[in-house]
């Protein structure tokens, strides 16, 4: 069955780096829009970084722009989020997602596939 599975989360010190991976199985990512989202208490999933369908554009939320990098490896059927210069406010549960028609980096534009989420903690 179709699945997205995140890995690479954990604890990192402020200013440190972490790379999240998301591996797809049961379907292929190459023709889909992909995105990374995070959820904090009291809020809906926030689109952090997305690559739109066909690699026609990339979006980064202002809070992470310049610090996070989204990428994909079609040969591995995987997507990644490189997080640099992490801040305590980056701590959250992070989710990877993919959608056939995703054209903006919002939760409601990604429906087809979602991972279960992975914890990222930023603390000294």
NORCOR-V356667 format. One record per residue. RES is the residue in one letter. PSI is psi in whole degrees, -180 to 180 (NA if undefined). NEAR is the number of other ideal C-beta (glycine too) atoms within 8 Angstrom. Layout:
# NORCOR-V356667
RES|PSI|NEAR ; RES|PSI|NEAR
This chain:
# NORCOR-V356667
X|161|3 ; X|132|8 ; X|150|9 ; X|130|13 ; X|120|9 ; X|152|15 ; X|166|9 ; X|2|9 ; X|179|10 ; X|-155|8 ; X|134|5 ; X|149|10 ; X|152|8 ; X|137|9 ; X|-10|5 ; X|-177|8 ; X|156|9 ; X|144|11 ; X|122|9 ; X|140|16 ; X|153|10 ; X|115|15 ; X|132|10 ; X|144|15 ; X|148|8 ; X|-5|6 ; X|171|7 ; X|145|8 ; X|-15|13 ; X|-31|7 ; X|10|7 ; X|154|13 ; X|142|15 ; X|154|14 ; X|159|17 ; X|136|18 ; X|158|14 ; X|152|13 ; X|127|11 ; X|160|7 ; X|135|3 ; X|5|3 ; X|157|7 ; X|164|5 ; X|130|9 ; X|129|11 ; X|118|15 ; X|-47|15 ; X|137|16 ; X|148|14 ; X|122|12 ; X|165|13 ; X|134|10 ; X|16|5 ; X|36|6 ; X|-12|5 ; X|158|6 ; X|141|9 ; X|141|10 ; X|135|11 ; X|144|11 ; X|-33|5 ; X|-21|6 ; X|-7|12 ; X|132|8 ; X|-13|4 ; X|-32|8 ; X|149|13 ; X|125|7 ; X|143|16 ; X|169|8 ; X|155|11 ; X|99|9 ; X|-32|8 ; X|-33|4 ; X|-3|6 ; X|49|11 ; X|162|11 ; X|159|15 ; X|156|12 ; X|109|15 ; X|123|10 ; X|119|13 ; X|159|8 ; X|53|6 ; X|145|15 ; X|156|7 ; X|-34|7 ; X|-9|6 ; X|-13|11 ; X|130|8 ; X|176|8 ; X|126|9 ; X|139|16 ; X|143|15 ; X|151|16 ; X|159|14 ; X|149|15 ; X|146|13 ; X|-33|8 ; X|13|7 ; X|120|16 ; X|-2|7 ; X|159|9 ; X|64|11 ; X|150|7 ; X|-41|9 ; X|-9|5 ; X|-4|12 ; X|112|15 ; X|-32|5 ; X|-47|8 ; X|136|12 ; X|141|8 ; X|174|13 ; X|-15|7 ; X|154|9 ; X|141|13 ; X|134|8 ; X|123|17 ; X|131|8 ; X|109|14 ; X|151|8 ; X|NA|3
